[in-house]
Amino acid sequence: MPTAQHVGPRTPAAPSPTGTDPAPAATPADPAAAATVTDPALVKRAVKAAALGNAMEWFDFGVYSYIAVTLGKVFFPSGNPTAQLLSTFGAFAAAFLIRPLGGMVFGPLGDRVGRQKVLALTMIMMAAGTFAIGLIPSYASIGVWAPVLLLAARLVQGFSTGGEYAGAATFIAEYAPDKKRGFLGSWLEFGTLAGYIGGAGLVTLMTALLSSDDLQSWGWRIPFLIAGPMGLIGLYLRTRLEETPAFAAQLAKAHEDERARPKVRIRDLVTGQWRALLLCVGLVLVFNVTDYMLLSYMPSYLTGELEYDETHGLLVVLVVMALMMCAQPFVGALTDRVGRRPVIAAGCTGFLLLSVPALLLIRNGSLWAIGLGMAALGLLLVCFTASMPATLPALFPTPVRYGSLSIGFNVSVSIFGGTTPLVVTALIGATGDVMMPAYYMMAAAVVGGVAVWYLKESAGRPLPGSPPSLEPRADHP
């Protein structure tokens, strides 16, 4: 089955791989004359396969974040519980420090050999890294080698995820019709939430059913070992996919003229796309700081800083994530109607104005107050999770989309997103101010607001370097 049908001549010229603007293109009399007609069945398969990889990545994050206290006891010397938690989050953050390197390898490779091949490779590496954590002996058994092996497994995960999100977002964006790119892209983060709920829910169930000794001795291994079968399923789905229409057209042009195949050095790619890369870093900063604050740090904040009952705290966050899942596709569809910029701007404004009131509610301690504060932050976060998968790929032209997005996304995540739990924990320890999470989110919202100000609207428009992407007409099978 073909991935797409090209109707009429392909008149647009190829964009410059290093320039910020595409080359001038002839405009056909009929706007659909150079359009790509999408295949709905293939689009659905592409969305499912991409979302599953993201779900597996965040299954691991959910497990790691929710079981962080136990992992600290297993892999690090006994003593100060705060030091153990900091060490655990340090290993968590270390994986993000290597993500840019993974992005620099997998991103340009995806622009050379194809999105599908690289996404299959990242799936294998992610599953292997997560599975390996479940096999590592404890500190009591092998001493310092336990945290060393944990760090090695986390680095494998970080390196592979350097090519995962950008590739998955690119994959969906290049398959989706222009008028539904926001709705279809939102399912990528639906997979994120599903994976996180699966991982966090499993930890919550084990915490409720197992004693602390059983959880620390063997129970913690179960969620990590589940990653093996999940990875095989994801790999099967991804190997059955065809290349995206945009990349297939680029590859066909490269066969006709070898010079058309992008051969761009990292330095040239960065200097040629620097404006788009700065926007990408700013947007990803507000997206990921708020994301990791709510989904990764808050469970530990509730139990560690507020001394809230562990099981109830986990359940509150799970309910909030389920609420976010329900809202996700609707907000994604909203971005197709009103635009990405208004939705992202609303999220930035909300975090700037409501972070302090929401955290004060959470610190109230009662179940209803915690639920209300967390729900407010979760619904604001949906403004980012539902819009970014369609917004970020549209910043870059087709020949360098995977590589540019991988670099911009992973640099921002590594410096600001993945370090959020570690930095906020350290700030609270240094200042004694338990409102630091709110201040950190407000600062991120300011940066995001500046990025939105300079962002061009992309809803309903073709991706840079690609012809219009249309849904098939009722009379056009």
C-alpha positions as CSV (number, residue, x, y, z in Angstrom):
1,M,0.0,0.0,0.0
2,P,1.5,3.4,-0.9
3,T,2.1,5.9,1.8
4,A,0.8,8.8,-0.2
5,Q,-0.3,9.9,-3.6
6,H,1.1,13.0,-5.3
7,V,-1.5,14.8,-7.3
8,G,0.0,16.8,-10.2
9,P,3.6,18.0,-10.6
10,R,5.8,18.6,-7.6
11,T,6.8,22.2,-8.4
12,P,8.2,23.5,-5.1
13,A,11.9,23.7,-4.9
14,A,13.9,21.9,-2.2
15,P,14.7,24.0,0.9
16,S,18.2,24.8,1.8
17,P,19.4,22.4,4.4
18,T,21.3,25.1,6.3
19,G,19.2,28.2,5.6
20,T,16.4,29.4,7.7
21,D,14.0,30.0,4.8
22,P,13.1,27.6,2.0
23,A,14.0,28.3,-1.5
24,P,11.4,30.1,-3.6
25,A,8.8,27.8,-5.1
26,A,6.5,28.1,-8.0
27,T,2.9,28.5,-7.0
28,P,0.5,26.2,-9.0
29,A,-2.8,27.6,-10.1
30,D,-4.6,24.9,-8.2
31,P,-3.5,24.8,-4.5
32,A,-3.9,21.1,-4.4
33,A,-1.8,20.5,-7.6
34,A,1.4,19.7,-5.7
35,A,-0.3,18.3,-2.6
36,T,0.3,14.9,-0.8
37,V,-2.9,13.0,-0.2
38,T,-2.5,11.0,3.1
39,D,-3.5,7.4,3.7
40,P,-5.7,7.4,6.9
41,A,-4.8,3.8,7.7
42,L,-1.1,4.4,7.5
43,V,-1.5,7.6,9.5
44,K,-3.2,5.7,12.4
45,R,-0.5,3.0,12.3
46,A,2.2,5.7,12.4
47,V,0.6,7.5,15.4
48,K,0.2,4.2,17.3
49,A,3.8,3.1,16.7
50,A,5.3,6.5,17.6
51,A,3.1,6.9,20.7
52,L,4.0,3.5,22.0
53,G,7.7,4.3,22.0
54,N,7.0,7.5,24.0
55,A,4.8,5.4,26.3
56,M,7.7,3.0,27.0
57,E,10.1,5.9,27.6
58,W,7.8,7.4,30.2
59,F,6.9,4.1,31.7
60,D,10.5,4.1,32.9
61,F,10.3,7.7,34.1
62,G,7.1,7.0,36.0
63,V,8.6,3.9,37.7
64,Y,11.9,5.7,38.5
65,S,10.2,8.8,39.9
66,Y,7.7,7.0,42.0
67,I,10.1,4.5,43.4
68,A,13.0,6.9,43.8
69,V,13.1,6.6,47.6
70,T,13.4,2.8,47.4
71,L,16.1,3.0,44.6
72,G,18.1,5.3,46.9
73,K,18.1,2.7,49.6
74,V,19.0,-0.1,47.1
75,F,21.8,1.5,45.1
76,F,23.4,4.0,47.5
77,P,25.0,3.7,51.0
78,S,22.6,4.0,54.0
79,G,22.7,7.2,56.0
80,N,21.0,10.5,55.1
81,P,17.7,9.8,53.3
82,T,18.0,13.2,51.6
83,A,21.5,12.4,50.3
84,Q,20.1,9.1,49.0
85,L,17.3,10.8,47.2
86,L,19.6,13.4,45.7
87,S,21.9,10.6,44.5
88,T,19.0,8.8,42.9
89,F,17.8,12.0,41.1
90,G,21.4,12.6,40.2
91,A,21.5,9.4,38.3
92,F,18.1,10.4,36.8
93,A,19.6,13.7,35.7
94,A,22.7,12.1,34.3
95,A,20.8,10.4,31.6
96,F,19.6,13.8,30.4
97,L,23.1,15.1,30.2
98,I,24.0,12.6,27.5
99,R,20.7,13.2,25.5
100,P,22.2,15.9,23.3
101,L,24.9,13.5,22.2
102,G,22.2,11.0,21.3
103,G,20.3,13.7,19.5
104,M,23.5,14.7,17.5
105,V,23.9,11.1,16.4
106,F,20.4,9.9,15.8
107,G,18.9,13.1,14.5
108,P,21.2,13.7,11.5
109,L,21.1,9.9,10.9
110,G,17.3,10.1,10.7
111,D,17.7,12.8,8.1
112,R,20.1,10.6,6.1
113,V,18.8,7.0,6.3
114,G,15.2,7.5,7.3
115,R,12.9,8.2,10.3
116,Q,11.6,4.6,10.6
117,K,15.0,2.9,10.8
118,V,16.3,5.2,13.5
119,L,13.1,5.0,15.6
120,A,13.4,1.2,15.5
121,L,17.0,1.4,16.8
122,T,16.1,3.8,19.6
123,M,13.3,1.5,20.7
124,I,15.7,-1.4,21.1
125,M,18.2,0.6,23.1
126,M,15.5,2.1,25.4
127,A,14.1,-1.3,26.2
128,A,17.6,-2.8,26.8
129,G,18.6,0.0,29.2
130,T,15.4,-0.2,31.2
131,F,15.5,-4.0,31.4
132,A,19.1,-3.9,32.5
133,I,18.3,-1.8,35.6
134,G,16.0,-4.6,36.8
135,L,19.0,-7.0,36.8
136,I,21.5,-4.9,38.7
137,P,22.5,-6.2,42.2
138,S,22.1,-3.9,45.2
139,Y,24.8,-1.9,46.9
140,A,24.7,-4.3,49.8
141,S,25.7,-7.1,47.3
142,I,28.4,-5.5,45.1
143,G,29.1,-2.2,46.7
144,V,30.1,0.8,44.6
145,W,29.5,-1.2,41.4
146,A,25.7,-1.0,42.0
147,P,25.5,2.8,41.4
148,V,28.1,2.6,38.6
149,L,26.0,0.0,36.7
150,L,22.8,2.0,37.4
151,L,24.5,5.1,35.9
152,A,25.6,3.1,32.9
153,A,22.1,1.8,32.2
154,R,20.7,5.3,32.6
155,L,23.3,6.6,30.1
156,V,22.2,4.0,27.6
157,Q,18.6,5.1,28.1
158,G,19.5,8.8,27.8
159,F,21.5,8.2,24.6
160,S,18.7,6.4,22.9
161,T,16.0,8.8,24.0
162,G,18.1,11.6,22.4
163,G,16.6,10.4,19.2
164,E,13.2,9.3,20.4
165,Y,10.9,12.2,21.0
166,A,12.2,14.3,18.1
167,G,11.9,11.3,15.7
168,A,8.4,10.4,16.9
169,A,7.1,13.9,16.7
170,T,8.7,14.3,13.2
171,F,7.2,11.0,12.1
172,I,3.7,11.9,13.1
173,A,4.0,15.5,11.8
174,E,5.2,14.3,8.4
175,Y,2.4,11.7,8.1
176,A,-0.5,13.9,9.3
177,P,-2.7,16.1,7.1
178,D,-2.1,19.8,7.7
179,K,-5.5,20.4,9.2
180,K,-5.2,17.6,11.7
181,R,-1.6,17.8,12.7
182,G,-2.4,19.2,16.2
183,F,-5.0,16.5,16.9
184,L,-2.8,13.6,15.7
185,G,0.3,15.0,17.3
186,S,-1.4,15.2,20.7
187,W,-1.6,11.4,20.7
188,L,2.2,11.3,21.1
189,E,1.8,12.9,24.6
190,F,-1.3,10.7,25.2
191,G,1.2,7.9,25.0
192,T,3.5,9.7,27.4
193,L,0.7,9.9,30.0
194,A,-0.4,6.4,29.4
195,G,3.1,5.1,29.9
196,Y,3.6,7.2,33.0
197,I,0.3,6.1,34.5
198,G,1.2,2.5,33.7
199,G,4.6,2.8,35.4
200,A,3.4,4.9,38.3
201,G,0.3,2.8,38.8
202,L,2.3,-0.4,39.0
203,V,4.6,1.2,41.6
204,T,1.5,2.4,43.5
205,L,0.0,-1.1,43.5
206,M,3.2,-2.7,44.6
207,T,3.6,-0.1,47.4
208,A,0.1,-0.9,48.6
209,L,0.5,-4.7,48.4
210,L,4.1,-5.3,49.4
211,S,5.9,-4.6,52.6
212,S,8.8,-2.1,52.6
213,D,11.3,-5.0,53.0
214,D,9.8,-7.0,50.1
215,L,9.7,-3.9,47.9
216,Q,13.3,-3.1,48.7
217,S,14.6,-6.6,48.3
218,W,12.9,-7.7,45.0
219,G,9.7,-5.9,44.3
220,W,11.3,-2.9,42.8
221,R,12.8,-5.0,39.9
222,I,9.4,-6.0,38.4
223,P,8.5,-2.7,36.7
224,F,11.9,-2.5,35.0
225,L,11.9,-6.1,33.8
226,I,8.5,-5.5,32.1
227,A,10.3,-3.1,29.6
228,G,11.7,-6.1,27.8
229,P,8.4,-7.4,26.3
230,M,7.1,-3.9,25.8
231,G,10.2,-3.1,23.7
232,L,9.7,-6.1,21.5
233,I,6.1,-5.1,20.8
234,G,7.1,-1.6,20.0
235,L,9.9,-2.8,17.7
236,Y,7.5,-5.0,15.8
237,L,5.1,-2.1,15.2
238,R,7.8,0.2,14.1
239,T,9.5,-2.2,11.7
240,R,6.1,-2.7,9.9
241,L,5.8,1.0,9.1
242,E,6.8,2.7,5.9
243,E,8.8,5.9,5.6
244,T,7.0,9.2,5.9
245,P,5.8,10.8,2.6
246,A,8.0,13.9,3.2
247,F,11.1,11.9,3.7
248,A,10.3,9.5,0.8
249,A,9.9,12.5,-1.5
250,Q,13.2,13.9,-0.2
251,L,14.9,10.5,-0.8
252,A,13.5,10.3,-4.3
253,K,14.9,13.7,-5.1
254,A,18.2,12.6,-3.8
255,H,18.3,9.6,-6.1
256,E,17.7,12.0,-9.0
257,D,20.3,14.4,-7.9
258,E,22.8,13.2,-5.3
259,R,23.6,16.8,-4.3
260,A,20.0,17.0,-3.0
261,R,20.7,14.5,-0.3
262,P,21.4,16.6,2.9
263,K,25.1,16.4,3.9
264,V,25.2,18.9,6.6
265,R,27.8,19.1,9.5
266,I,26.4,19.7,13.0
267,R,28.1,23.2,13.0
268,D,26.5,24.2,9.8
269,L,23.1,22.8,10.9
270,V,23.2,24.9,14.1
271,T,24.4,28.1,12.5
272,G,21.9,27.7,9.6
273,Q,18.9,27.1,11.9
274,W,19.9,29.2,14.9
275,R,16.7,31.3,15.1
276,A,14.5,28.2,15.0
277,L,16.8,26.4,17.5
278,L,16.5,29.2,20.0
279,L,12.7,29.1,19.7
280,C,12.8,25.4,20.1
281,V,14.9,25.6,23.3
282,G,12.6,28.2,24.8
283,L,9.4,26.3,24.0
284,V,10.9,23.0,25.2
285,L,12.1,24.7,28.4
286,V,8.7,25.7,29.6
287,F,7.2,22.5,28.4
288,N,9.6,20.2,30.2
289,V,10.3,22.2,33.4
290,T,6.5,22.1,34.1
291,D,6.2,18.5,32.9
292,Y,9.0,17.1,35.1
293,M,8.0,19.3,38.0
294,L,4.4,17.9,38.0
295,L,5.0,14.3,36.9
296,S,8.5,13.5,38.2
297,Y,9.1,15.8,41.2
298,M,5.7,16.2,42.8
299,P,5.3,12.6,44.1
300,S,8.6,13.0,46.0
301,Y,7.7,16.5,47.1
302,L,4.4,15.3,48.6
303,T,6.1,12.5,50.6
304,G,9.5,14.0,51.3
305,E,8.7,17.7,51.9
306,L,5.1,17.6,53.1
307,E,5.3,14.1,54.7
308,Y,2.1,13.2,53.0
309,D,1.0,9.6,53.0
310,E,2.9,7.9,50.2
311,T,0.1,5.8,48.7
312,H,-2.5,8.7,48.8
313,G,0.0,11.1,47.2
314,L,0.7,8.7,44.4
315,L,-3.0,8.1,43.7
316,V,-3.6,11.9,43.6
317,V,-1.0,12.3,40.8
318,L,-2.4,9.3,38.9
319,V,-5.9,10.8,38.9
320,V,-4.5,14.1,37.6
321,M,-2.6,12.3,34.8
322,A,-5.8,10.5,33.9
323,L,-7.6,13.8,33.7
324,M,-4.8,15.1,31.5
325,M,-5.2,12.1,29.2
326,C,-8.9,12.8,28.8
327,A,-8.2,16.5,27.9
328,Q,-5.3,15.8,25.6
329,P,-6.9,15.0,22.2
330,F,-9.5,17.8,22.7
331,V,-6.9,20.4,23.3
332,G,-4.9,19.0,20.3
333,A,-7.9,19.5,18.1
334,L,-8.4,23.0,19.5
335,T,-4.9,23.9,18.3
336,D,-6.0,23.0,14.8
337,R,-8.9,25.4,15.0
338,V,-7.6,28.4,17.0
339,G,-3.8,27.9,16.4
340,R,-0.8,26.7,18.4
341,R,0.3,30.1,19.6
342,P,-2.9,31.0,21.6
343,V,-2.9,27.7,23.4
344,I,0.8,27.8,24.3
345,A,0.4,31.4,25.4
346,A,-2.5,30.5,27.6
347,G,-0.4,27.8,29.3
348,C,2.5,30.2,30.0
349,T,0.1,32.8,31.4
350,G,-1.6,30.2,33.6
351,F,1.7,29.0,35.1
352,L,2.9,32.6,35.7
353,L,-0.3,33.5,37.6
354,L,-1.4,30.3,39.2
355,S,1.8,28.4,40.2
356,V,1.9,30.0,43.7
357,P,-1.8,29.6,44.4
358,A,-1.7,26.0,43.2
359,L,1.3,25.1,45.4
360,L,-0.3,26.8,48.4
361,L,-3.3,24.6,47.9
362,I,-1.1,21.6,47.7
363,R,0.7,22.6,50.9
364,N,-2.7,22.8,52.6
365,G,-2.4,19.1,53.0
366,S,-6.0,18.1,52.7
367,L,-6.9,15.7,49.9
368,W,-9.3,18.1,48.2
369,A,-6.8,20.9,48.2
370,I,-3.9,18.8,46.9
371,G,-6.2,17.4,44.2
372,L,-7.4,20.9,43.2
373,G,-3.9,22.3,43.1
374,M,-2.5,19.4,41.1
375,A,-5.4,19.4,38.7
376,A,-4.9,23.1,37.9
377,L,-1.3,22.5,37.1
378,G,-2.1,19.4,35.1
379,L,-4.7,21.2,32.9
380,L,-2.2,24.0,32.3
381,L,0.4,21.5,31.3
382,V,-2.0,20.1,28.7
383,C,-1.6,23.4,26.8
384,F,1.9,22.3,26.1
385,T,1.6,18.5,25.8
386,A,-1.2,18.9,23.3
387,S,0.5,21.5,21.1
388,M,4.2,20.9,21.1
389,P,4.3,17.7,19.0
390,A,2.8,19.7,16.1
391,T,4.6,23.0,16.9
392,L,8.2,21.8,17.2
393,P,8.6,19.9,13.9
394,A,7.1,22.9,12.0
395,L,10.1,25.0,13.1
396,F,12.4,23.2,10.7
397,P,12.6,22.3,7.0
398,T,12.3,18.7,5.9
399,P,15.9,17.9,5.0
400,V,17.1,18.8,8.5
401,R,14.0,18.5,10.6
402,Y,14.9,15.3,12.6
403,G,18.5,16.5,13.3
404,S,17.6,20.1,14.2
405,L,14.7,19.2,16.4
406,S,16.8,16.5,18.1
407,I,19.5,19.0,19.0
408,G,17.2,21.8,20.1
409,F,14.9,19.5,22.1
410,N,17.6,17.5,23.8
411,V,19.8,20.5,24.7
412,S,16.8,22.2,26.4
413,V,15.6,19.0,28.1
414,S,19.1,18.1,29.4
415,I,19.9,21.5,30.8
416,F,16.4,22.5,32.2
417,G,13.9,19.6,32.1
418,G,15.7,16.5,33.4
419,T,17.5,18.4,36.0
420,T,14.3,20.0,37.5
421,P,13.9,17.5,40.4
422,L,17.6,17.7,41.3
423,V,17.7,21.5,41.1
424,V,14.5,22.1,43.0
425,T,15.4,19.6,45.7
426,A,18.8,21.3,46.1
427,L,17.2,24.8,46.1
428,I,14.8,23.9,48.9
429,G,17.7,22.4,50.9
430,A,19.8,25.5,50.4
431,T,17.2,28.1,51.0
432,G,14.6,26.3,53.2
433,D,11.9,27.8,51.0
434,V,9.4,25.1,50.1
435,M,7.7,27.4,47.5
436,M,10.7,27.0,45.2
437,P,8.7,24.7,42.8
438,A,6.3,27.5,42.1
439,Y,9.0,30.1,41.5
440,Y,10.8,27.7,39.2
441,M,7.7,27.1,37.1
442,M,7.0,30.9,36.9
443,A,10.5,31.6,35.6
444,A,10.0,28.9,33.0
445,A,6.7,30.4,32.0
446,V,8.4,33.8,31.3
447,V,10.9,32.2,29.0
448,G,8.1,30.3,27.2
449,G,6.2,33.5,26.8
450,V,9.1,35.2,25.1
451,A,9.4,32.2,22.7
452,V,5.7,32.3,21.9
453,W,6.0,36.0,21.1
454,Y,8.4,35.3,18.3
455,L,6.8,32.0,17.1
456,K,5.0,32.0,13.8
457,E,1.7,30.2,13.6
458,S,1.9,26.8,11.9
459,A,-1.7,25.4,12.3
460,G,-3.3,24.3,9.1
461,R,-0.2,25.1,7.1
462,P,2.3,22.8,5.3
463,L,5.5,21.8,7.0
464,P,8.5,23.9,5.8
465,G,10.0,22.2,2.7
466,S,6.9,20.0,2.1
467,P,3.9,20.4,-0.2
468,P,0.4,20.7,1.4
469,S,-0.7,17.4,3.0
470,L,-4.4,16.7,2.5
471,E,-7.0,14.2,3.6
472,P,-8.4,12.1,0.8
473,R,-11.7,13.3,-0.6
474,A,-14.8,11.1,-0.3
475,D,-14.7,10.5,-4.1
476,H,-10.9,9.9,-4.0
477,P,-10.1,6.5,-2.3
